[in-house]
Amino acid sequence: MEHGTTDIAIVGGGASGALLAVRLMHRMTMPVRVTLFDRSARPGLGIAYATTSCAHLLNTRAGDMSAFAEDPDHFRRWAGVTAGGFVPRQLYGRYLQAMLADAAAAGRGRLQIVADDVVGLRPAASDLILTTAGGASLAARFVVLATGYRPPAADTGLAWRRDPWGSDIFDGLDPAGQVLLVGTGLTMIDMVISLMERDHLGQIVALSRRGLLPRTHPPDAGAGAGADTDLLFAGRLSRRLARFRALSEAAGGWEAVMQDLRPRNGALWHSLDDRQRRRFLRHLRPWWEVHRHRAPPSVGVGLKAVIAAGQLTVLAGRLLAIEATGEQARVTVQLREGGRHETHVFDRVVDCSGARCDPDDADRLQAQMLRDGLMRADRLGLGIDVDGRDRVLDRDGVASQRLFALGPPTRGRHWEITAIPDIRRRAAELAEALLVGLAQGSAAAS
């Protein structure tokens, strides 16, 4: 079979794939062909920026959202907004799409964006051969898996919705209907905002194991406290937590210490051994998430108003069973306080437990790669196992020289790899490595 050819194939057209493609076009010093595959035919959006709601805001200030670390005001200038503001996520999606379009134009045909799903990958001589659901075949010198996040699971009927990012998530819901949101993080907040936009009148219940809500950013971007965060990089988890509390008390609050720690989150993760990481995920992760990934101030105010009005109730407990029948779902929960069981009927249940990026047997490409031993899950089950250079490890732990991963699927290695500042840094480093690899290959062939 004859194959098309490219130098670099990027599988996934969300923020990670888009930032890498743009970086490659900006930094190439020799002709480089890049092919970006996006199954949704909406490159640059992914899950995060595909929302159609203007009320779904970025959880990071506009001044930190530039596609280019060397030009931190790029997004702010493009959008015409203040650096300290929180703007609609759909606006940032349009920014990424504009950056892709500009890069494609500047590349004069060297960046190809293909609306198709990659369903197969196999090594062949010095290339990797990709096949798509549409029947195309492409030989690439390097392949980057930038597959991002996926919903918790597939939907189960009308009443039990496992994909909280579906555009029809609340279609057909009676304005007075009872709604259960499973999870109390940022996804839950998005769902509450969407319900309020629809003038929903019915009761909303949000359930999670601990009932923790995301904290909110302060109205103004504050400076760090200049805390000695080196104290947090050694010792038992309990000891580190005690030091964090002491630093927070000395600084007059935890926010300033988190600001000091922000550039070092990756290094903090690497200071933990496997046992400590597992303990962190089991016991401390919920508290880390609500303090690290915060809501915009206006969103926090709105959420408190819905709670104060009695329309939203936040419960700590476990979902024990759910039986979806027709247009309703019968749900049994065990409350954390007292351990008693309660059963209620809801008109809509939405899984807000968070997106996933671990290898997925239901995904044709990943299932084939797992079966053929071309990749494996990381030891914590968070994503794809990669080394420090983001090279994908095969079933025996051997790093590929041609296959890489970028963004949320590398969370087991980097932990904090969901925010744009983290992704753009890894994208820039990977782009440089790929361009060097292509240049060295060209020199060896000449």
N, C-alpha and C positions, 0 to 999 in steps of 0.2 A: 504494500500500500504506500502511495506517495503521501508525504506529510508537508504541510506548510512549515515554515521555520521562523524562529524568533530567538533573540538573545536571552531575554528575561520574560518569563510568564508569571503573572501575579494572579493567584486564584482568590478572588474575593474583592469586591469593589466598594466596600465600606470605607470608613475613615482611614484605617491602616493601609489598605491597598492604594487608596487615592493619594495619601501623603507620600508613600514610597514612589509611586509613578511620577508624581510631580517632582520629587527630589531627583530622581534619575534623569529626567529631562533637563532640569536646571544644572546638573553637575557634570553631564557627559562632556568629554573632551574629544571623543571620537564617535562616529556614527553607531548608535545603539538602537536596536529594535526592541520595543517593550510591548507586550500584549497583556491587557488587563481584562480578566473575565469577571463578569458580574451577572449572576443568575437573575437578579431582580429587574434588570434593564434600567436601574436607577443609580448609576455609579455615583459614589461619593456620599450616599445617604446611609446605607446599612440600616440597622434597627434604630440606632440612636437618633438619627436626624431625618427619618422618614415621616415623622409625625406631621399631621396637618393642622394641629392646634397651635395657635399663636400664644396660648397660655402655658405651653410646655417650654420651660426656660432652661437654658444652660445652667449647670450647677457650678460652673467656674466663671469667674469674671472675664469680660471680653478682652481685657488686657493680657490674659494668659493664653489666648486661643489662636495666636498666629500660627500659620502653617510653617513658618520659618523662625527658628530660634534666633538667628542672627538679625532678624527684623521683627522685634516683638510687637510693634504697633501695626503690622501689616493688616491683620483682620480688623482692628479698630478703624483704621483709615478706610478700608474697603467698605465697611458697614456704616461708617459715619456715626459711630457711637462712642460713648465715653469709656475709658479703660476700666473703670470700676463697676460698670453696669452688668446686668444679667439679661441677655437678649434671648429671643425665641430660638429654640433648637433648629427649627426649619430654616431660619436665616443662615445659621452656620452650615446647614446642608447645602444651601444655594452657594455659599462661599466655596465649599469644597468642589462643587460641580463647576463653578467658574474657574477655579484654579486648574482643574483637569482640562477644561476646554482651552484655556490659555496655553497649558503645557502641550496639548495635542497640536495646536496651531503653530507654536514655536518649533515643535519637533518636525514639522513638515512631513507628516505621515509616519514618523517613527514610533509614535504611540498609537496603538490600535486598541479600541475598547470594544469588546465582544459581549453581546447579550446572550450568554449561553452558560450552561452548568457543566463544569468539568466533572466527569464521572469515572475517569480512569487515569492511572499514571503508571508507567513502567520504564525501567532503565533500558537504554539501547545504545551500546557503544559509548560515545562521549556525550550523549544527550539524554534528556528525559522526554518520553513521548506522552503527550496528554491527549485524551479523547473526550469529546463532549456529548451531552445528551442529544444535540442536534446532528451528530454524526461526523463532526469535523475531527481532524487529527493534526497535532502540532508538535514539532520537535523543538525543544528549548534547551539552551545551554544551562540555564539556571531556572529553578522554579521556587516561588515564594508562596507559602500557604498563609493567606491573610483572611481567613474565613470568619473572623470575628465571633460574635455571640449568636446563639440561637435561642428560641423560646424554651421554657422548661419542658414542654411536651406538646404533642399535637392536641387539638381541641377534641373534646368528648361531648358531642351534641351541642344543643343550644344553651342549656343552662350551665354546663361545666366547661368554662373556657380556659384552656391551658396556655394559649398564646395571647398574652395581654397586649400585644402590639398589632393585633388584627384591626383593620379599619372598621370592621363590623361588630366590634366587641360588645357594644350595647344596643345593637339593632334589635327592635322588637321588644325592648324592655319597657314595661309599664312605668310611667313617671313615679308612681307610688310603690314600685316593686322593692322588695328587700334584697340587698346585695351583700355578699360576703367576699372580702378581699383577703386572700391567703398570703400573708406577708405584710410587714409594716415599714418597708424601706421606701426608696425613692420611686420605685414602680407603683407602689400603692398610692403614693401622693399623686402621680400622674393620673391614675384611674379616678381618684376623688375629683381632681380638677376637671377631667372629662365629664364626669357626672354632673358637676355644678354647671358646666357649660350647657348641658342639656336641660337645665332647670329641674334636675331630679329632686323629688320630694320625699322619697322613701328612706327608710333607715339603712345605714351603711355600717357594717361591722368589719373591722380589720383585725386579723388574728395572726400572731406569731408566737414562737416559743417563749420569748421574754417580753413581748409587747413594747419593744424599744422603738422610738421614732427618731428619724434623722435630726440632728441638730441643725441650726440655721447659721448661715454666714452673718457676721456683723454687718451693719449698714455700710460701713466704710472699711476699705481694705487696711488692715492694721499691719504694723511692722512686727517682726519677731521680737522675742524677749532677749535675744543674745544668750540663750540658755546653753549650758555646757551639755549638749546632747551626747557627747562621748560617753557619759555615764550610763546611757541606755544600751550600749553595745556589748556588754559582757555580763555574765552571771545568769542565775536562774530567772525564769519569767516573773516569778513573784517579786524577786528583788528589783528587776527592771521596772516593774509596775510601781513599786514603792518609790523608786527614784523619780519616775515620771510625775507622780503625785506631788512629791516634794518640790520639783522644779515648777510645777503648775502653781503651787501655793506661793512660792517665792515670786513668780511672775504676775500674780494677781489673776490667774485664770489659765485654763488649758489651751485656749485658742492660740496664744502667742507661742507656746512651746510646740504645738503642732505645726505652726508656721515655720519655726526654726528647723523642725524635723523634716519638712516636706521635701527638700532636695536630697535627703539622705534615706528616704524610705526603702529604696532598693538595697542600699548597703545594710540597713537594719535587718531586712529579711535575710540577707546572706550571712549575717552574724549569728543566725539561729541554726542549730543542727536539725536533723530530720525529726528527732523526738520533740524538740521544742516547737518546731513548726506544726506538728500534729496537735500538740497541746494548745497552741495558739488558735488553730482552726476550730478545735473542739470547744474551747472555753472563752477566748478573748475576741474572736472574730466579730461577733455582733457588736461589741462596744467599739472596736476599731472602725467598723463600717459606718456607724452612725456619727462618729466624731470626725472621721476623715472625709466621708462623702456627704457633704451637707447640702441643704436646700437654700435657694435664694431667700433673702429676707422677706420679700413680699409673699412668697409661697408659704413660708412659715407662719406669717400673720394670717393668711387665708385659712390654713389648716387649723390653726387654733380657733378661729371663728366658727368653723364647721363643728368642731368638737364642743365648743362652749354652747352652741345652739342645740346640742343634743342629737344632731343628725348622724354624727360619726362617733362610734364607740370603738375603743382600742382594747383588745383582750390579749392576755398572755395565756397561751395554752397550745395544745397539739390537735391537729386534725386527725381523728381516728378513722373515720369512714365517710364516704360520700356516695350516695346513690342518686344518679341523675335519671329522672323519669319524665319524659316529655319536656315541658317548659319549666320545670322546677327541679330542685336538687334537695335531697334530704341529707343533712350533715350532722355528724356526731363529733363533738370535740371534748377534750379533757382539759379543764381549766388548771392553770399552774397553781393557783392558790386553792388549797383544799383538795385538789385532785378529783373533783366531782365531774361526772359526765353530763353533757347536755346535748339534746338533739333538737335541731331547728330546720325549718324549710325555708329555702331562699329561692328567689326568682332568677338570680344570676350569681354564679360563683366564678371568681377570676383568680387564677394562679399568679400571684405577684411575688413568688419566692425568689425570683432573680433569674437572669439569663445564664446559660451554660456554655462552656467552651471546651469541655472534655471530649476526647474522641468519641464519635457517634457511630454505632453499628448500623443505624438506620440511614446514614448518609452513604450513598453509593461509593463515592471516592474514598472516604475514610474507612469504610468497611473493607474495601479492596486493599488499601494500603496496610491496614492492620493484619488482614489475612495473609498478605504476602511478606509481612515482616519489614515493610519499608518505614514504619514508624511505630511508636508505642506511647502509651499514656505515661505521664510523669508519675513519680512515686506517691504523690499526694492526690492523684486523680483530678487535678485541676485543669489539665490541658494536655498539650502535646509535649513530649520530652525533647528538650533542646539543650545544647551546650551553651557556654558563655558567649559564643558568636552567633547564636540563634540557628545553628545548623541542626537539622532534625536527626535524632538518634534512632537507629533501627532497633529491631527486637533484641539484638545483642549489645546494644549500647554504643554502637559504632556511629560516629558522626558522618553524615553525608557531606560530600564536597560540592553537591549541586542542588540540594534540597534544603530550604530554609523555612522558618515560620516567623510571623510577625504579629504583634498585638495581643489581644486577650488570650488566644490559644497558648501563649508562652507564659501564662500566669504562674505556673509552678516554678519557673526559673526566676521571674522578675517580681512577682506578686503585684506591685502597683504598675499596671500596664493597661489601664483603662482610660486615663485622662489624656487629653491631647498633648500636653507638655512631655509626658512619658513616651507616648507613641511616636511623636515626631523625632525625639532624640534617638530612639532605636531605629526608626526609619532612615534617619540621616546616616547613622553608622553602618547600617546594612547596605544602603545605596553605595556608599564609598567602597565597601568590601566587594560588592558585585562588580562595580566598574573597574576596580583593580584586577579582579579575577578575569574579566573579559580582556583587559589590556594585556595581561600576562599571557593569556591563551593566544591572542593575536600575535604577540611577539614570538612565541614558541613556534607558531605555525609558519612564520615568515622566513 
